[in-house]
Amino acid sequence: MESNRKFQICTKTIMDTTDPNIVFNEKGESDYYLNYIENILPNWHTDERGLRALEQEAEKIKKDGKNRDFDCIIGLSGGLDSSYAAYIAKEVMGLRPLIFHVDAGWNTDRAVSNIEKLVNGLNLDLYTDVINWEEMKDLQVAFLKSQIADQDVQDIAFFSSLYKFATKNKIKYVLTGANYSTECCREPEEWGAYPGIDKRLILDIHKQFGKRELKTFPMVDIMNYKLYYKYILGMQVCKPLNNVPYIKKDVEQLLADKFGWESFQHKHHESRFTRFFEDYWLPRKFGYEKRKAHFSSLILTGQMTRDEALDRVSRPELSDEFLQKEFEYVAHKLDLTTDELQTIFEGKNKTYHDYKNKRKLIGLGAKSMKVLGLEKRLFR
């Protein structure tokens, strides 16, 4: 999306006009900052109030899961947020979670190792769902050819697979690593953060560019999840990390000391494709830098100074040599030549508006959640 606005950056965070819908007040403070101060901070408690709420939630989950093998399910990627959520669920809440991992073909060795260390260290059961690689590959290539900014179709598989499994096995509670501490500044959808699983959009892109039928690829449409799963099946999503202190560096050290867990250079680096997408494809093709949102969250929660964030975002997270090798790796893994991937990369950028979608309907749902107080983060 092109913008003729004069470049401006928030005086409190490092969010800027690469989000075309960002709004500033007379002090140069963005709506991201004001939303944090006015909506998130007053409703976010990690003291005794948070602990009481966590205890109450734990009792409710335990009661529901009394005669079941597991009382909840947690999707584990091997990254920090989901790893800490698993730790809190078992060690603080006293729950019996099933650890659920979706292998979409892009795990780094470190992510696999972290999952193994946590599962063994916490003495938990792990279920791994391996996505059909031929279908995964076909959908990923179709999305690349669509030229839209949102490319991380792994998320479709991760989310859908977990919810389908939970439904089939009558597991009512889903615990996630979603949190305010490292994610209070939500990435705008223009930066490749399309809000939820829009089955209409996915199928239209695949119809135009895909070559293989998606026979087994899991796909739970957002409207199904928000309405049918929640109100008919009674499934509930819990975010325990919002009720406990969560300082990124401290938690990395905690997990390292207890389990030998190894940290990543940056958020989402547990997936080789996501790392490539966020560090190479998105900033170089579209001019969008997700680190601005990631670092802004840490600035707002006092874990990083604004100067530190500006310095770090001024240069790539990974070396050009490393990223070029990853470009070749991604191309070959997707059965493309580097020239073919380069041709796609140089193609004309598009947005979801160029395809069939139900974004307006999703937007109405998001606004309703905001009004009802179910979503505190800025959502456009």
N, C-alpha and C positions, 0 to 999 in steps of 0.2 A: 504494500500500500504506500503510495507516494504521498508526501506531505510537503506543503509549501511553507510551513511554519518556520520561523526563525528558531535556531537551536537554543534550547534552554534546559538547564539541569537543576534539579531540586536542591535547595540549600541545606536540606537535612539528610537526604539520602543521595544516591547517585542515579536515581531514575530520571529519564530525560525524554525529550520529544521524539525519540525513536519509537516510543509509545505514542501514536498519533492522537490518542484520546486523553492524555494526561492533562490535568488542570492545575494551575498555580494560583496562589493568592498573592496579595500585594507584597508579601515578604519573600516571595519566591519559594514558598513551601508547597510541595505537591499534595495532591489528594491522597497519595499513598501514605505520606507522613501523617496528615490530618486524620485519616481513617484509623491509623494505628493508635493515635493519641485519644481519639474520641470514642472509637467502637471496640477495639481489641483490648487495650490496656485496662480499662475499667472492668472488663468482664473476664480477665485472665488471672487466675489465682494458683500459685504454686506453693503457697504456704499451708497452714493448717486447714484452711478452707478447701484447698485442692486435694489434700490428703483425705479429708472426710468424704469428699465427693467420689474419690477413687475407691475408698473402702465400701461405700454404698453401691457403687457400680459393680465391684467385685462380688459382693454378696448376692446381688441380683443375678449375675452371670452364673455363679456357683449353684444357686437355687434352681435355675432353669436347666443346668447341665448335670444335675444330681445323678441321674441314672444313665448317663451317656458316657462314651469312651472319652470324649473331649467336650469341654464346655464352651470353647471358642476356637476360632481359626485366625491365623496371622500369616499374611503373605510376606515371605522373607526373600529379599534380593541379595543380601550380603552387604548392603550399604548401611550407613550409620543409623538412619531413622528407624528402619524396620528391625534392625538388630537390637537397638535400645528398647523398642516396643516389646520384643520377645523377652528381654531381660526383665522389664518392669512387670509384664504379665505373670511370669513365673515367680520371680523372687520377691516382688513387692505386693502384688495382688493375690498371689497364691493360687493362680488359675492352672488349668490343665489344657493348654492350647495345643492344637495340631499346627505344626509348622508346614506351610504350603509354599512350594517353590515352582515357578513356571520357567522351564528351560526353552527359550525361544531361539537358541542357537548363538547368542552373543555374549555369554558370560565370560568375564575375565577369570583367570586362574585364581586371583585373590578373592573374588566374590565367592567362588566355589569353596575355597578353603575356609573363608569366614563362616559360611553356612554350616559346614561340617563341624567347625570348632564350637559354634554356638549350640548346635543341636546336641552334640556330645557333652559339652560342658553343662548344659542345663537339663540334660537327660530328658529330651523331648522327642516325640515322633515326627518324622519328616515324610511328607508325600510330595513327590516331584511329578509334575505333568509336563511331558515333553511334546511340544507343538510340532506338528508335521512340517518338516523343514521345506519341502517343495512348495507347500501352500504359503508358508511364511515368506519365503523368498519371492514368490510371485506377487504377493500383496505389497511387499516392500518396494519392488521394482515399479509396480503400478503407481504407488504413491510418489516415488521419485519422478516418474514421467509426468505426473499431474502438475508438478512445479509449484505446489503449495508449500507454505512454510512448515506446516505441521507434518512431521515425518516419522515421529516415534511410534509406529504402529505396534511395537512390542507392548505398549501400555494396553492396547485393545485386548491382546491375548492374556496379559497378566490379570487384568481386572475381570474379564469375562470368565476365564477359566476358574478363578477362585470362587466367584459367585455361583457358577453352575455347580461346582463341587459342593459348596456349602449347602445349597438348596437340596441337592440330591441326597446328601447325608444328614439333612435336618439340623444343621449347625446354625443357630440363630444369631450368634454374636460374631461380628467381624471386627478385630482389633487392627488398627492401622498405625503407621508411624507418622501420619500427618500431624503437624504441630505449628504453633505460632513462633516458637523460638528460632527456627531456621527457615520458616516459610511464611512469615506474616505478610510479606510483600509478594503478592501473587503475580506470576508472570502474565502479561497481557496476551490475549489470544493471537494478536498480530505476530507475536514472537514464536509462533509454533506451539501455542498452548490452547488448542481448540478445546472448548469446555465440555468434556464428556465424550461418550461413544455415540456418534451419530451414524446409525446404520445406513440411513439413506445416502449420506455422503460417501461412506466407505464403499457401498455397493455400486454407486455411480462411477466412482473412480476406477474400481476394479473392472466394471463392465467395459469401460473405455480403453483401459491399458493392460488389464490382466489377461493371462493366457490359460490359466488352469482353474478348474472349478474348485471353490472353497468348500470341500465336503465336510471337513472335520474342524476347520478353524473356528475357535470359540468367539462369539460375538453377542454380547448382551447390550442391547440398545439402552441408552441412558433413561428413556422414558419408562422402560420396563423396570429398570433398577430403582428409579425414584418412586414409582407408583406401585407396581405389582409386588416387587420383592419386599418393599418396606411396609405397605399397608395391607396387603393380602397375606403374604407369608410371614410378616412380622419380623423380618431381619433388621438388625440394628448395627450401626457402625459406631464404634467407640474409639476415641482418640486419647488414650491414657497419658501421652506425653505432654498434654496441655495441663495436667494436674500435678506434675512433678517438676522440680528444678531441672533444666536442660541447658547446660553450657557445653557447646560442641566439643571444645578441647578437653574438658573434664571427662565427658562421656567416652571420647575416643581412648583416653588413658585408662578409664575404668574397664572398658571391654578388653583392652590390650592386656592389662594386669590379670584379669580374671580368666580370660579364655585364649589369649594369644591372638586376638582379633587384630587385623591390620587395617590401618586407615588408608583412604584414597586421597589423591592430590586435590580433588574437588568433587562436589556434589554430582551424583549420577555417573561417576566414572566406573562404577561396578559393571556397567554394560559397555561393551566395546563399540556397539553401534551408537548408543546415546552419547558416548564421549566424542565420537567422530562427528555426529550430527550437531552437538552443541558447541564444539570447539572449532570445527572446520566449516561444515556446510552452512549452518545458520548465519554466523557472522560474515563469512566471505561471500555468500550468494545473496543474502537478504539484508545484511547490515544490522542484524539483531544479535545482541549479546546478553544471554540469559544470566551471566554472572552479575549483571547490574542488579537484577532482582534478588539473586542469592545473597550478594554482599549487602544490599540495602536492608534485607531482613536482619542480618548480623549487626549492622549499624544501629538499627532501631532497638534491638534487644541488648545493646551494650557489649557485643562480643568482638567488634571491629570498629576502628575509627574510620571516619569518612576519608581522611587522607590516605590511610592504608588501602582502602577500597579503590580509590581513584588511581593510586600507584599500581595496584595489581591489575586492574582492568585496562590499564594503558598498554599492556603487552599481552600477547597470547599466553594461555596457561601452559601450552605444550609447544615444543620446538617445531619449527617449520619442517625440519628433516623427519621428525617423528610423525607429524601429520601427513606428510606426503606418502610415507610408508603405509599409514593407516588407510589413505585414499586407495592405494593399490590393493590392500587387503580386503577392504569392503567391496571393491569392484569384483575381484576374483571370487569372493565368497558368494556374491549375488549372480555369478556366471556372466558378468559383463567384462569387457575389456576396459582398460583404463581410459582409452579413447572414447568408448561409449559412455562411461560415467562422466567424463569431462564434457561431452556434448550435452548431456542432460544438465550438468552443472551450469553450463553457459546458456541454457535455454531461457526463454522469457518467463519471468516470475509471475505466478498467478495466486489467487486466494480461493478460499472455499466458495466465494460468491460465483465462481465460474462453474460450479457443479451443483447438482441437486443437494439440498440440505434441509435440516429442520432447525437451523440456528435460532430463528425467531421464537419458536416454541420452547427451546432450551433456555433462551433469554428470559421468557416469562416465568419459567420455573425458578431460575436463579434469583429474579427480583422478588418472587414470593418468599424464597428462603431468607433473603436479606430482611424483608419486612417482618418475618416471623422470628428473626434473630437466630436462625439456624446457620447462617454464614456471616461471619464478621469481617472476613477479608474483602478487599475491594474486588468486585466482580463486574466486568462489563461485557 
